[in-house]
Amino acid sequence: MPRILLAALLLPLISACSEEAPQMPMVEVIVDKVVSEPYQPEQEFVGRLEAIDDVAIQAKVGGYVTSRDFREGELVQAGDVLYTLDASEYDAALARAEAGYAAAVANQSNVERNYKRGLGLIPTGSISQAEMDELTAKSLDADAQLESAQAEVTSAQVNLGYTTIKAPITGRIGRSLVSVGDLVGPSTGNLTTLVSIDPIEALFRISESTYVAAMKQRFTEELDLDKLRSVEVTLELTNGLAYPEVGRIDYFANRVDQATGTLEARARIPNSRSLLVPGQYVRVILHETELLHGLFIPQAAVQADQQGAFALMVDAESKIVRRNVELGFRLDTNVLVLEGLEEDDIIVVRGLQQVRPGMTVKATPMPSAPAAPVSE
């Protein structure tokens, strides 16, 4: 083949090889900034209501029930009579004790006179020292008998008082477990129960991670439980109705339950209208009263894998960098960032599936929301 013809055939191939391969277009992503904003956190927990005082009413002495002086389920005041027991036996016991006390007083008076008389005869030698010692012993014994008789009277009065069973606290009385005519006593068991109503307590459990996150947000130095008690507590009933009264946290457990990984907490709620009852399940909502500041990013920017939650950041060289993050609670469409990012960091919000760490991207800011139309 002539050289001129061969050169003509190879020239297009050499020209094609000398042309540069076209570059792939740069991936475009939508980005947003990490912003610092004030916020008032709000968290919800499932809780159960309990009475502050839950009293089992029992008989301290034996006897037949002669009257029941309350209506089951009603509110009773502290000191109201609940039951009356047959007191005839205890009236008799008090009478015997009082008679014994009177005899002890008379005996002690007689012995005291003899003792004083003996003291006057000792200097003249009319009685011996042994006789004087006997008078002294009788005087001491008479004093002891008098104190014993007084104790018997007090005991009889107490037992007689126990025949009238009164409400120890103000609250709502339960169903009576005995009837008039029943024989009751210390071994009988409960006659009824009485629970306090106002205020009432809501018990709920906080996960260990939530508690630690709350501590990190609120405290940089020593833990101050008074600050935790400043958190407002409201309740939502099972039908979605919001309870109008506001309570406060008054207790945190001193250890995390190893079985559940939770910390028990308690809030005290006013219940002046007796709308809440012990045993009722409610939704406990905690409201922070003080403004806190935190870093927020859109929830759409958060991804997760086996290493945990992370966000993709665009650095100064327009390269994608992974940042592992620790997150707090959600606030609308944003989420609180506890660790991993700083204010004004640029993070990818859209286009996450198209990029990987190390890629160079074209970052386009998130478009701002259109302004609401002004009504004329």
Disulfide bonds with the S-S distance in Angstrom:
none
